[in-house]
Amino acid sequence: MKQHLDALRLLRTKYQEEFRKIQSYTDPHLSNEGILAERKKRTDALRAEAKQALDTVRARAADDRDALTRRMEKAMPKPEGSTADAWARVRMLLDAGRDLNKVIKTADVPTLQAIREWAPTWLETQRSAETLHDALGGGRQPIDTTGLDNTIAIRWAELSGNDTAIREHLESRGDAAKFDYLAEASDQTFTTGHHGSELDVVMGAEMAAAGAKVTLDSGTPTEAA
């Protein structure tokens, strides 16, 4: 993913450089209206070219991400049978007050498979309604399972002897989140012509990267173990 993030950053830098050049364009043979018209013409062409390049970068990143997902599925296979019994044992631990994070850290593969299947629903049931409106089914967002997914993947990597696909996934989380954030910001710029604060975009990308690496340990970003 890093190479795609680098390509996207380069695209954004080139766009910004060309945009600044266009904004300073002048021609002594043209009226003010003519200069403004020429700037708009060149800006529209620049945006169209940048959007096409962005679509290409996004497509290549998506192909690599899909390939990694397929490798991850092989490294973290779904169970062949029911996980109900394994989850029932996990539920007994949770009902007795055991922390889910600690259960995962000592889990074997069948237990991880059960947690992977059932824990998102269980976490949803633990969440109290934030408002009456939410309780009645309006405006409530699905629970974010990023911390759960990362914690499971880290444990699976330990059990598999640091499987390459799982390790690559864990190491690419931050770059993938940055890429998605920057790609969306770039798409907005190239499509609408709106140029926001670059500092805000950079900070937003960093926050997205941090959020992509949270675990159940504390809800704060951590590196892969």
N, C-alpha and C positions, 0 to 999 in steps of 0.2 A: 504493500500500500504506500510505502514511503516514496517510491518513484512517482506514483500518481500524484501524491501531495506536492512533491517538488515541481512536477509539470504544471500543476494548477497554480502554484505560487508564481512560477515563471510567466504563465499566461496573464495573471493579474498584473504583474509588474510591467510587462510589455504594454498591456492595455492602458495602464495609468500613464506611462511615458508618452505613448502616442496621443492619448487624450489631451495631455497638457500641451503638446506641440500644436494640436489642432486649435486649442483655445487661444493660442498666441498667434495664430496664422493671420497674416495681413497681406494686402496687395494694393499698391499705390494706384493701380489702374481700375480698382473697383470702388463703388460707393460703400457706405457703411452697411446698407441693406445687402449689397452684393457679397460683402465679406461675411456677414452673418449667414447668408444663404449657403455660401461655400463651406463654412464651418459646419453647418448642419448636415450638408451632404456628406462631408468627410466623416463626421461623427456617426451618422447612420451606417455608413459602410464599415467603419471600424467596429461598431456594435454587432453588426451582422456577422462579420468575420470572426470576432471573438466568441460569439454564441456558437457558431459552428465548431470552433476549436474546443470549446467547453463540452459540447455534446460528445465529441470524440474522446476527450479525456475521461468523461463520466462513463462512457461505454466500456472503455478499456479497464477502468477500475471495477466496474460491475462484473466483468468477465472474470477478473482475478478473484474478486470476493466470492463469486459463485463457486469457483474452483476450490477455494479454501473451505467453503461451507461443505462441499461434497467430501473433502478429505476429513473435515471435522466429524461428519456423520459416520464415517468409517472408524474413526478413532474413538468416538463416543456413541456406539451403536445403541439403537433402541432395543428394549427387551423383547425376547421371542414370545414370552408368555405374559401372564398377568403380574402386575406389580402390587396388587392389592394387599397381599400378606406382608410384603416388605414395608409397605407404607403403614400398615396397621401397627407394626413394631415401632416405626418412627413416631407415629402418633402417640403411642404409649409413653415414649420418652418426652415428647413435647408436652403432653398433658401433665406429666410429672414435674414439669418446670425446666426441662433441659433446653438449652439454647440451640436453635436450629443451626447456627454457625458451628457450634461445637459438634453437633451430630454429623454435619457434613465433613468436618475435618478428620473424623475417625471412620467414615463410612467406607464400605467395600463397594464394588461395582453394582451388584444388585440393589443395594440401598441407595446409591446415587441415582440409578435409573428410576427408582420409585420416587425419590425426592424431586427429580427433574420433571416427572409427570404430574405429581400431585401437589407439590409445595406452592406453586403459583395460586391455585384455588384456595389452599389453606390460608395463605397470607392475605388473600382478599377477604376471607371470612373474619380475620383478626382486626381488620380495619374498621373503626367505628365511623358512623355517618358524620360527616363534617357539618352538614347543615340539614335542615328538614327538606330543603329542595333536593339535596343529594340523596337523601334517604328515599325520596319518592321517585328516584330514577332520573333526575335531570342534572346535567352538567358534570357529573362525576367522571373523573378520568380513570382509565384502567390503571391498575397498580404497576409500578415500574419494577421489573424483575431483573434489572441490570446487575445489581449486587448479588442476587441469588445465582444468576447465570455465571457470573465471574467466579464466585466462590466454588461452585460445582466444577467449573473447568479447571481451576487451580488444583483441586483435589484429584480430579481425573488425570491431570498431568503427572501428579505424584505417583498414582497407581500404575500409570502406563510407562513409567521410566522416562518422563519428559518427552512424550510423543511429539514429533516434529510439527504436525498439523496443529495440535493443541497449543504448543508453545508459540507457534507463529501467530495463532489467533490472539493469544494473550498479549503478545508483544505489539500487535498491530492495532489494538483497541483505540489508543489515543489518536494515532494518525488517521484511522478510519473516521473517527468522530470529527476531527479537524477538517478532513476532506469534505465530509458531508456539509458541514457548516459553511465552509468557504465556497463550495460549489453552489449552494443555495444563494448565498450573498452575491456571488458573481452572476448567477442567472438573473437575479433581480436587476442588477446594474445593466447587464447587456440587453435585457428585454425592455426595461422601462426607462433606462437612461438616468435613473436616480443614483446619485453618488453620495453615500452616507459617509460617516466618519470611519477612516481606515483603522483608527485606534479601537473603535467600538467593535469592528469586525474581528480584529486580532484578539481582543479580549474575549469576545464571544466564542471564538474557536478554541481558545485555551480552556474556557469553562466547559465547553462541550467535551473536550478531551479528558478533563478531570472527571466529569460525570460518567464517562464511559468506562472508567477504571475502578469504580467503587466496588467494595465487597461488603459482606455482611458483618465484617469485624467491627466497623464503627460507622459505616456509611460515608467514609472519607476515602479519597483516592489512594490506592496502594499499588505497588508494582507486583508483577507476578512472582509468586514464591518459588 
